[in-house]
């Protein structure tokens, strides 16, 4: 229910014209306000995940080159 409200608010702010609002909702989001709200949330989670994986990869590579090779 919260996603529907947030999705409605997002679309209303982006497209104040009611006709354009309805057109975008149907074409891009298949008529679901939930998808309007989830899209930015999932993008943020994806970016955080990619940053965390990159940091982990850098830490592993750094650890491999700075520690004794007998550990590996």
N, C-alpha and C positions, 0 to 999 in steps of 0.2 A: 504494500500500500504506500509506503514511504517513497519507493522508487517511482511510482506513478505520479505522485505529487511533484517530486524533484524533476522528473522528465517533463511534466507539463510546464513547470516554471522555466526550465531551460529553453524549451521551444518558444514559449511566449516572449521571453526576453530576446531571443535571436530573431524571431519572425513575428512581429506584432500584428501583421496582417493576418486575419483569420483564414482566408482562402489559402494563402501561401503556407501557413502553419499546418493546415490539414493536408495539403499536397505533399509537403516534406515528410510529414508523419507517415503517410501511406506509402510513398515511394521509397524512402530511405530506411525507415524503421518498421515497416510492415504493420503499421497501426498500433504499435505497442510503445507506450510512454516509458515502460520499464527499460527498453533497449536504449532509449535516449539518455537515461540516467546512468545505465551501466557502462556505456561506451567510454566516457571520460575516466570513470573509476578503474576500469580494466586497463586502460592505457597507462595510468599512473602506476598500477601494480606491475605491469610489464616493464616499465622503465626501471623501477626499483629492483626488480628481479635481475635484469640485465646488468645493472650497476653492481649488484652483489656478486653475481657470477664473475664479472670482470675483476673485481677486487680479489676474489678468491683465487682466480687464475694467476694474477700478479703475485699474490702472496706465496703460492706454491712455487712459481718459477724463481722468485727471489730466494725462498728457502732452499731450493735445490742448488743454487749457485753460491750461497754464502755459508752453508754448513758442510760438515765433513761428508765426503762422498761415500764413506763406508756405511752410513745410515741408510742410504738408498739401496 
